[in-house]
Amino acid sequence: MTMADKRMLELITILKTNGTIRFAQQFCDAVGLSKQHLSAIKSGRLKFSAEHIEKACREYDINANWILGLSEKMYGCRW
């Protein structure tokens, strides 16, 4: 699993913990991902696309460099 995939999955957990979303399905809807695709990512069969990452960054104001493992700063990337 790539760093981006790990961070995107971590992002779902963080968003649920801080109350931004209640269910993973809300994240899936926001980034254009099916629940089945998310399951396949978790099992390592598929990966998040650049489009999924971009949508997550825009929707939740996430630093794309954090997702790629290039920064420790998670939030604050204005588009």
C-alpha positions in Angstrom: 0.0 0.0 0.0 1.4 3.4 -0.9 1.8 6.3 1.5 -1.0 8.2 -0.2 -3.4 5.2 0.3 -2.4 4.9 3.9 -2.9 8.7 4.5 -6.2 8.8 2.7 -7.5 5.9 4.9 -6.0 7.7 7.9 -7.9 10.8 6.8 -11.2 9.0 6.9 -10.5 7.9 10.5 -9.4 11.5 11.5 -12.5 13.0 9.9 -14.8 10.6 11.7 -13.0 11.2 15.0 -13.2 15.0 14.8 -16.9 14.9 13.8 -16.4 16.2 10.3 -18.1 13.0 8.9 -20.1 10.3 10.7 -19.6 7.5 8.2 -17.0 6.5 5.6 -19.8 6.7 3.0 -19.8 10.5 3.4 -16.2 10.6 2.5 -16.8 8.3 -0.5 -19.6 10.5 -1.7 -17.4 13.6 -1.4 -14.5 12.2 -3.4 -16.5 10.2 -6.0 -15.7 6.8 -4.6 -17.9 3.7 -4.3 -18.0 1.8 -1.0 -16.8 -1.3 -3.0 -13.8 0.6 -4.3 -12.9 1.7 -0.8 -13.0 -1.9 0.3 -10.7 -2.9 -2.5 -8.3 -0.1 -1.5 -8.3 -1.4 2.1 -7.5 -4.9 0.9 -4.7 -3.6 -1.4 -6.4 -4.5 -4.7 -6.9 -0.9 -5.8 -5.5 2.5 -5.1 -6.9 6.0 -4.7 -6.6 8.0 -7.9 -5.1 11.5 -8.2 -8.7 12.7 -8.7 -9.8 11.2 -5.4 -6.9 12.8 -3.6 -7.5 16.2 -5.2 -11.2 16.1 -4.3 -10.4 15.1 -0.7 -7.9 18.0 -0.4 -10.4 20.5 -1.8 -13.4 19.2 0.2 -11.6 19.0 3.6 -8.8 21.6 3.2 -6.1 19.0 3.4 -2.5 19.6 2.4 -1.8 17.3 -0.6 1.9 17.1 0.5 0.7 15.5 3.8 -1.1 12.8 1.8 2.0 12.1 -0.2 4.1 12.0 2.9 6.1 15.1 2.1 4.8 17.3 4.9 3.8 16.9 8.5 1.2 19.7 8.1 -2.1 18.1 7.5 -4.4 21.1 7.1 -4.2 24.5 5.6 -3.7 24.1 1.9 -6.0 26.7 0.3 -6.9 26.1 -3.3 
